[in-house]
Amino acid sequence: MAQKYLLAISIALLLALSACLKDEPFKQVYHGLAPQHLADGWEISTPENEQMDKALLEAAYKLVYQDERYVRARSLLVIRHGKLVTEAYPIDPADITEINNMQSCTKSFTSILTGIALQRKDLDSLDQKLSDIYPEYFSNYPEKKNISIRHALSMRVGLEFDNSEHTEKLYHAQSSSIGFVISQQKLYEPGIVFHYNDGAPQLISGAIQQKSGKSLSEYAREFLFDLLDISDWKWEQGEDGVTFGAFSLYLTPRDMAKTGQLLLQNGRWKNQQIVDSSWIKQATTIQGTGNFSGASYGFYFWIYPSYGGYAAEGHGGQMIFVIPEKDLVVVYTAWPYTDGDFWDEYTGYMDLIIQSCN
């Protein structure tokens, strides 16, 4: 229910914002991009020390601070060579320590945890059928028994799931969230048609829970977050106790950046291999093309060949960019519930940040 109330509050805020948008500024006055020194494990550096053009970085940050652009921006962080180089919080400086609803960035964390589950043998293989993991949900749907983990990860389950109609119903499902997804109409044979949706990751979450005996959030705590020294987080679950695989994971911007750095380091953190490098390579290799955007998609990651990298993305503009070619991680967060009028293109700040790398 927290998500529903947050939505109502955010809509009210946006209505008030739109009424005064042209009357007075609502963002902080830009005062620089130097990171703060906190005891959270990040080493602080400067653009000059990390071979970055400070003028171009300043241009990116000043763009995000404009009242008429990136209206609901909450944070922008740049990490290069493993060091936090720049950060700023345009609306409220307190956002530095506030956990943020990452929306569909959550899917990318589900992908990471799938890789961990495979290497821990909690899942057998990508081609393991979901009907072999929780057969009770397929007893009335024998035509759907061939859906595999691979199909769910690549958004090719073949089921009708319209986020605008079904996501809220999934969120409030009183019985089984897994059963709700599987009960949706079969449109195609699995593995044929790419269809981005919030239902497929729920099937993955349920599979990991069924095979490991731990909810996806518990699995994340033990095998990911604790190892990254991430302690301030929240991950919501359905009425049936199954963690939402597609949305409702909350992290601070700096902890989002830690996960980006883990990916950049091919799954390694402080001399420990948390997730196999081969999984990261596979998950960030093109598996399909987005049905609504035309962008390339991996296993719950969006692929950007023009940037030489990939990203976790969420509604409202939540982003974790990982650019191996530049040894670069960029995190951007915004209020998650925004009308399209308040969105803006990530290329505005990303193009400048990419260009700043020498």
C-alpha positions as CSV (number, residue, x, y, z in Angstrom):
1,M,0.0,0.0,0.0
2,A,3.0,2.3,0.6
3,Q,3.5,2.6,-3.2
4,K,-0.2,3.6,-3.7
5,Y,0.1,6.4,-1.1
6,L,3.4,7.6,-2.5
7,L,1.8,7.8,-5.9
8,A,-1.0,9.9,-4.6
9,I,1.3,12.2,-2.7
10,S,3.6,12.5,-5.7
11,I,0.7,13.4,-8.0
12,A,-0.4,16.1,-5.6
13,L,3.2,17.5,-5.5
14,L,3.4,17.5,-9.3
15,L,0.1,19.3,-9.7
16,A,1.3,21.9,-7.3
17,L,4.7,22.0,-9.1
18,S,3.1,22.5,-12.5
19,A,1.0,25.4,-11.1
20,C,4.1,27.4,-10.0
21,L,6.6,26.0,-12.5
22,K,7.0,29.3,-14.3
23,D,6.7,31.5,-11.2
24,E,9.6,30.7,-8.9
25,P,12.6,28.3,-8.8
26,F,12.2,25.1,-6.8
27,K,15.7,23.6,-7.2
28,Q,18.7,24.5,-5.1
29,V,21.2,27.1,-6.4
30,Y,24.0,25.2,-8.1
31,H,27.0,25.3,-5.8
32,G,29.4,22.8,-7.4
33,L,29.9,19.1,-8.0
34,A,32.5,18.1,-5.4
35,P,31.4,14.9,-3.5
36,Q,30.9,14.9,0.2
37,H,33.2,12.8,2.4
38,L,31.1,10.1,4.1
39,A,32.1,6.9,5.9
40,D,30.5,4.7,3.3
41,G,33.5,3.2,1.5
42,W,33.7,5.6,-1.4
43,E,37.1,7.0,-2.2
44,I,36.7,10.7,-3.3
45,S,38.7,12.1,-6.2
46,T,38.5,15.0,-8.6
47,P,37.9,15.3,-12.4
48,E,41.4,16.4,-13.0
49,N,42.9,13.3,-11.2
50,E,40.6,11.0,-13.1
51,Q,41.3,12.5,-16.6
52,M,38.0,14.2,-17.0
53,D,37.2,17.6,-18.4
54,K,35.7,19.6,-15.5
55,A,34.1,22.2,-17.8
56,L,32.0,19.5,-19.5
57,L,31.0,17.9,-16.2
58,E,30.0,21.4,-15.0
59,A,27.8,21.8,-18.1
60,A,26.1,18.5,-17.4
61,Y,25.4,19.4,-13.7
62,K,24.2,22.9,-14.6
63,L,21.8,21.3,-17.1
64,V,20.3,19.1,-14.4
65,Y,20.0,22.1,-12.1
66,Q,17.9,24.1,-14.6
67,D,14.3,24.4,-13.4
68,E,12.9,23.8,-16.9
69,R,15.0,20.6,-17.4
70,Y,15.1,17.4,-15.5
71,V,12.3,18.8,-13.3
72,R,12.2,16.1,-10.7
73,A,16.0,15.3,-10.6
74,R,17.2,14.1,-7.2
75,S,20.8,13.1,-7.8
76,L,23.6,12.9,-10.3
77,L,26.8,10.9,-9.5
78,V,29.9,10.2,-11.6
79,I,32.4,7.5,-10.7
80,R,35.5,6.9,-12.7
81,H,38.4,4.5,-12.1
82,G,36.5,3.3,-9.0
83,K,36.4,6.7,-7.4
84,L,33.5,9.1,-6.7
85,V,34.4,12.1,-8.8
86,T,31.3,14.3,-8.7
87,E,27.9,14.3,-7.1
88,A,25.0,16.8,-6.5
89,Y,21.4,16.7,-5.2
90,P,19.5,19.5,-7.1
91,I,16.3,19.5,-5.0
92,D,17.3,18.5,-1.5
93,P,20.8,17.9,-0.2
94,A,19.3,15.4,2.2
95,D,18.7,13.1,-0.8
96,I,22.3,12.0,-0.4
97,T,21.3,9.6,2.4
98,E,17.6,8.9,1.4
99,I,16.7,5.6,-0.1
100,N,15.1,6.0,-3.5
101,N,12.4,3.8,-5.2
102,M,14.4,2.7,-8.2
103,Q,11.4,1.3,-10.0
104,S,12.4,-0.9,-12.9
105,C,16.1,-0.6,-12.1
106,T,15.0,-3.4,-9.7
107,K,14.9,-5.8,-12.7
108,S,18.6,-5.5,-13.1
109,F,19.2,-6.5,-9.5
110,T,17.0,-9.5,-10.1
111,S,19.2,-10.3,-13.0
112,I,22.3,-10.1,-10.8
113,L,20.7,-12.3,-8.2
114,T,19.8,-14.8,-10.9
115,G,23.4,-15.1,-11.9
116,I,24.3,-15.7,-8.2
117,A,21.6,-18.3,-7.9
118,L,23.0,-20.1,-10.9
119,Q,26.5,-20.1,-9.6
120,R,25.3,-21.3,-6.2
121,K,23.3,-24.1,-7.9
122,D,20.1,-22.9,-6.5
123,L,18.9,-22.7,-10.1
124,D,19.9,-25.5,-12.5
125,S,20.3,-23.6,-15.7
126,L,18.8,-20.9,-17.9
127,D,16.8,-23.6,-19.7
128,Q,15.2,-25.0,-16.6
129,K,11.4,-24.9,-17.0
130,L,9.5,-22.9,-14.4
131,S,6.8,-25.7,-14.4
132,D,9.5,-28.0,-12.9
133,I,10.1,-25.4,-10.1
134,Y,6.5,-24.7,-9.1
135,P,4.4,-27.1,-11.1
136,E,1.2,-26.3,-9.1
137,Y,0.8,-23.0,-10.9
138,F,0.8,-24.8,-14.3
139,S,-1.7,-27.5,-13.6
140,N,-4.5,-25.6,-15.3
141,Y,-2.3,-24.2,-18.0
142,P,-0.5,-27.2,-19.7
143,E,0.0,-25.0,-22.8
144,K,2.4,-22.8,-20.8
145,K,4.6,-25.5,-19.3
146,N,7.6,-24.8,-21.6
147,I,8.3,-21.3,-20.2
148,S,11.9,-21.3,-18.9
149,I,14.1,-19.1,-16.9
150,R,15.7,-17.9,-20.1
151,H,12.4,-16.9,-21.5
152,A,11.5,-14.9,-18.4
153,L,14.9,-13.2,-18.3
154,S,14.7,-12.2,-22.0
155,M,11.1,-11.0,-21.8
156,R,9.9,-13.7,-24.1
157,V,7.4,-15.6,-22.0
158,G,4.6,-15.2,-24.5
159,L,2.0,-14.1,-22.0
160,E,-0.2,-11.0,-22.2
161,F,1.0,-8.6,-19.5
162,D,0.3,-4.9,-20.0
163,N,2.1,-2.9,-17.3
164,S,-0.5,-0.1,-17.5
165,E,-3.2,-2.6,-16.6
166,H,-1.6,-5.6,-14.9
167,T,1.2,-4.1,-12.7
168,E,-1.1,-2.6,-10.1
169,K,-3.1,-5.8,-10.0
170,L,0.1,-7.7,-9.5
171,Y,1.1,-5.4,-6.7
172,H,-2.2,-5.9,-4.9
173,A,-2.7,-9.6,-5.7
174,Q,-4.3,-11.2,-2.7
175,S,-3.4,-14.8,-3.5
176,S,-0.4,-15.9,-5.5
177,S,1.6,-13.3,-7.5
178,I,3.1,-16.2,-9.5
179,G,-0.3,-17.6,-10.2
180,F,-1.5,-14.2,-11.3
181,V,1.2,-13.8,-13.9
182,I,0.9,-17.4,-15.3
183,S,-2.9,-17.0,-15.5
184,Q,-2.5,-14.2,-18.1
185,Q,-3.5,-15.1,-21.7
186,K,-1.0,-16.9,-23.8
187,L,-0.3,-14.9,-27.0
188,Y,2.8,-16.6,-28.4
189,E,5.0,-19.6,-27.9
190,P,7.7,-18.8,-25.4
191,G,11.0,-17.6,-26.8
192,I,9.5,-16.0,-29.9
193,V,8.3,-12.4,-29.2
194,F,10.0,-9.8,-27.0
195,H,7.5,-8.1,-24.7
196,Y,8.9,-5.9,-21.9
197,N,6.7,-6.3,-18.8
198,D,6.7,-6.5,-15.0
199,G,5.3,-10.0,-14.9
200,A,8.3,-12.0,-16.1
201,P,10.7,-10.9,-13.3
202,Q,8.1,-12.0,-10.7
203,L,8.4,-15.5,-12.1
204,I,12.2,-15.3,-11.6
205,S,11.7,-14.0,-8.0
206,G,9.4,-16.9,-7.3
207,A,11.8,-19.4,-8.8
208,I,14.7,-18.3,-6.6
209,Q,12.5,-18.3,-3.5
210,Q,11.1,-21.8,-4.3
211,K,14.6,-23.3,-4.9
212,S,16.6,-21.5,-2.3
213,G,14.0,-21.3,0.5
214,K,14.8,-17.5,0.8
215,S,12.8,-14.6,-0.6
216,L,14.6,-12.6,-3.2
217,S,15.1,-9.8,-0.7
218,E,16.6,-12.2,1.8
219,Y,18.8,-13.6,-1.0
220,A,19.9,-10.1,-1.9
221,R,20.8,-9.3,1.7
222,E,22.9,-12.4,2.2
223,F,24.6,-12.7,-1.1
224,L,24.8,-9.1,-2.4
225,F,24.0,-6.2,-0.1
226,D,25.9,-7.4,2.9
227,L,29.0,-8.1,0.8
228,L,28.8,-4.5,-0.7
229,D,28.3,-3.0,2.8
230,I,24.9,-1.8,1.9
231,S,22.7,-1.7,5.0
232,D,20.1,1.0,4.3
233,W,17.6,-0.5,1.8
234,K,14.1,-1.8,1.4
235,W,12.5,-4.2,-1.1
236,E,8.8,-4.7,-1.1
237,Q,7.0,-8.0,-1.5
238,G,3.5,-9.1,-2.4
239,E,0.7,-10.4,-0.2
240,D,2.1,-13.9,-0.8
241,G,5.5,-13.0,0.5
242,V,7.2,-13.1,-2.9
243,T,9.5,-10.2,-3.4
244,F,8.6,-8.0,-6.4
245,G,11.2,-8.9,-9.1
246,A,10.4,-5.9,-11.3
247,F,10.1,-2.9,-9.0
248,S,10.0,-1.5,-5.5
249,L,13.7,-1.9,-4.5
250,Y,14.9,1.2,-2.6
251,L,18.6,2.2,-2.3
252,T,20.5,5.4,-1.8
253,P,22.2,6.9,-4.9
254,R,25.7,6.0,-3.5
255,D,24.7,2.4,-3.0
256,M,23.2,2.3,-6.5
257,A,26.6,3.4,-7.6
258,K,28.3,0.6,-5.7
259,T,26.3,-1.9,-7.6
260,G,27.2,-0.2,-10.9
261,Q,30.9,-0.4,-9.8
262,L,30.5,-4.1,-9.0
263,L,29.2,-4.7,-12.6
264,L,32.0,-2.6,-14.0
265,Q,34.5,-4.7,-12.1
266,N,33.0,-7.9,-13.6
267,G,31.3,-9.0,-10.4
268,R,34.3,-8.5,-8.2
269,W,34.3,-6.5,-5.0
270,K,37.1,-6.2,-2.4
271,N,38.9,-9.3,-3.7
272,Q,35.7,-11.4,-3.7
273,Q,33.9,-12.6,-6.8
274,I,30.2,-11.9,-5.8
275,V,28.8,-12.8,-9.2
276,D,30.5,-14.6,-12.0
277,S,31.9,-12.4,-14.7
278,S,30.6,-14.6,-17.4
279,W,27.0,-14.0,-16.2
280,I,27.5,-10.2,-16.4
281,K,28.8,-10.6,-19.9
282,Q,25.8,-12.7,-20.8
283,A,23.2,-10.5,-19.1
284,T,24.5,-7.4,-20.8
285,T,24.7,-9.0,-24.3
286,I,21.8,-8.1,-26.6
287,Q,19.0,-10.6,-26.3
288,G,16.2,-8.6,-28.0
289,T,14.8,-5.2,-28.9
290,G,12.5,-3.2,-26.8
291,N,8.9,-3.4,-28.0
292,F,8.2,0.3,-27.1
293,S,11.5,2.0,-27.4
294,G,13.5,0.1,-30.1
295,A,16.5,0.0,-27.7
296,S,18.5,-3.2,-27.3
297,Y,17.9,-5.4,-24.2
298,G,19.8,-8.1,-22.4
299,F,18.7,-10.0,-19.3
300,Y,17.0,-7.1,-17.6
301,F,19.6,-4.6,-18.8
302,W,19.3,-2.0,-21.6
303,I,22.3,-2.1,-23.9
304,Y,23.8,1.1,-25.5
305,P,26.4,0.3,-28.1
306,S,26.9,4.0,-28.9
307,Y,28.1,4.6,-25.4
308,G,30.0,1.3,-25.2
309,G,27.9,0.2,-22.2
310,Y,24.6,-0.7,-20.6
311,A,22.2,0.5,-18.0
312,A,19.6,-0.3,-15.4
313,E,16.6,1.9,-15.9
314,G,13.5,2.8,-14.0
315,H,10.3,4.8,-14.4
316,G,10.8,8.5,-13.9
317,G,14.4,8.5,-14.9
318,Q,16.2,6.2,-12.5
319,M,19.5,5.2,-14.1
320,I,22.6,3.2,-13.4
321,F,24.9,3.5,-16.5
322,V,27.9,1.3,-16.7
323,I,30.4,2.2,-19.4
324,P,33.3,-0.2,-19.4
325,E,35.0,1.5,-22.4
326,K,35.4,4.6,-20.2
327,D,35.8,2.9,-16.8
328,L,32.8,4.9,-15.9
329,V,29.6,4.6,-13.7
330,V,26.9,7.3,-13.8
331,V,23.9,7.3,-11.4
332,Y,20.9,9.6,-11.9
333,T,17.7,9.5,-9.8
334,A,14.5,11.4,-9.9
335,W,11.1,11.3,-8.2
336,P,9.7,8.0,-9.6
337,Y,6.1,8.9,-10.3
338,T,6.2,11.6,-13.0
339,D,3.9,12.6,-15.8
340,G,5.7,12.4,-19.2
341,D,5.8,16.2,-19.3
342,F,8.3,16.2,-16.4
343,W,10.7,13.6,-18.0
344,D,13.8,14.5,-20.0
345,E,16.3,12.7,-22.2
346,Y,19.2,11.1,-20.4
347,T,21.3,12.0,-23.5
348,G,21.5,15.6,-22.2
349,Y,23.7,14.9,-19.3
350,M,25.2,11.6,-20.5
351,D,26.6,12.9,-23.8
352,L,28.5,15.6,-21.8
353,I,29.7,13.2,-19.2
354,I,30.9,10.7,-21.9
355,Q,32.7,13.6,-23.8
356,S,34.4,14.6,-20.5
357,C,36.4,11.4,-20.3
358,N,39.9,11.8,-21.7
